[in-house]
Amino acid sequence: MFVYDENASSTYPSSLPGSFPDLPKNKCRMEAYALPELGDGVELITGLIDGVHLGASALAGFPSMKTLPHHAQLNHHAINVHGQDSKNISMVITIDNVFDSVKTSELAAKMVGERTFLYWPFLQEGMVVALSDELFRYEKGPRGVVATPHEPNSLIDFRKKSHRIESHYSKRFGVVTGQIDVIMHVRPLLGKPSIGISMHA
């Protein structure tokens, strides 16, 4: 075991002479490390202790597959994680659309201003500030949720964003969202506004 020692000053010999140089002015000294012994009546506990939060109740940032309905299958999906498409089969997750028959206006009335979680499956808490579809952006106004028509440029921007989100989840993570018809604008608990995803047929 190496221990930092401000008063030490030695040259540590190279672990591979000829390839790595010696380390001059070494400020560490070597000490033998003895593993601690368990005392009488003390036992190691195997596994998780009582009260650990798992699955959907896990602490923020811990991944959980139990928060969104989905199904999975092995498939050739050409997932690109390290700069090159995978040639082997991968486990591909398909998200089940639970908002298939819900109108965007109804969804906005329920969700704008409410708490949600983003960055699935590594969930972080945030607040929904708006919803967008191809035609409108839904935000909270003085008398409830207000639908504002997109400007022509905003409509193009919406289509680009929805395609980019769908493509990113598919190619990078092997998660098939299906066509994204609604984008949820979420303000994370800490940090700048971000984009969450919601699906709507």
Secondary structure, DSSP 8 states (H G I E B T S, - for coil): -EEE-TT--EEE--SSTTTS--EEEE-EEE---------TT-----S--TT---GGGS-TTSB-SSSS-EEEEEE----BSSSSB--S-EEEEEE--TTTT--HHHHHHHHTTSEEEESTTB-EEEEEEEEE-SSEEEEEETTEEEEEE--HHHHHHHHHHHHHHHHHHHHHH-EE-----EEEEEEESSSS-EEEEE---
